Amino acid sequence: MNLKPTSDSVIVRLGGERVTKSGIIIPDTKDQEFMRGQVVAVGPGKYEDGKLVPMSVKVGDLVLFEKPYDAEKKKIEGNHLIIKDENISAIIE
């Protein structure tokens, strides 16, 4: 995928670490408020008061983010989403 997000956008591959050791994928359920994913690309950040505010995540981070509403979903190339940095709630360590 040759996409570079702009501003404070992040491209996340859905699933993250929700795969068992034997390779079975454990899907997110409809009732979950958060989704998991792995950051595959980040934008440069956004400008506030003329200063660039850096991103809070980097490529490779496993993250929890708010489940986007249908109107906010920007699904690309199968299992990837474009989301805003502010919608990421936690980095999984």
N, C-alpha and C positions, 0 to 999 in steps of 0.2 A: 504494500500500500504506500503510495507516494503522496500523502497528505500532510500538510503542516498547518496546525491550528493557528488562528490569529487571536490577538488580545489575550483574554483570560480563559480561553477554551482548552479543553483536555480531551484527547481521544482515549477511550477506555475499551479494552477487550473484555467482554463479559465473561464471568466465570472465575477469574482469579485462581485461588488455590482450592476450589471446591471440586477437586478430583481426588478419588481415593488412590492409594498406592498401586492398586491393580488396574487403574485407568478408568474406573467408572465415574462418570460425571454426575454430581449431585445438583440438580437444578434448583434455582430459587423458587419459592412458592409464591402464589398470588398474595398471600396475607402478609408477607414480609414488607416492612417499611423501607428497608435498606437492601441494596444490591451490592455484590462484590465484583471487582474487576481489577485488571492490571493496566496501569498507565502505559500506553505505547507511544504517545507524542504529547507535547505540551506547547502552548503558545508562549510568547515572551513575557506576558503579564499585562496589567492594565495601568493606565496613567490616572493618577489622582493628584490634583493640585500641581500638575506639571512634573511630577516625579513618577518613575516607573516602579510599581509595586510588584516584586517578584512572585512567582508562582509558589504555592505551598507544597507541591508535589514534583517528583521527577520521574523520568522514564524508568519503568521497572517496578515502581511502588505498587503494592497491593493495597487497594483502598475499599472503604465502605462509602457508598454515596446514596443520597436520597433517591428513591424510586421515582423516575420522571413520570409526570402525567402524560397521557397520550399526545396532548398538544405540544409538549416540550420534547418529545422523543425525536432524536435526529439519528436514526439508525443508518449505518453505512456498512457496506461490504459484510453482510451476514451478522456476525456477533459483535460488532463494534458500535459504540455510541459516542456522540460528541456532547459533552456536558460542560458546565461552567465550573471553574475552580471553587467558587463559593458553595457549590452543591456537594462537595466532597466533605464528609463528616469525620473520617478517621483514616489513618494509615495503619495497616496491619503489619506488625513487626514479628 
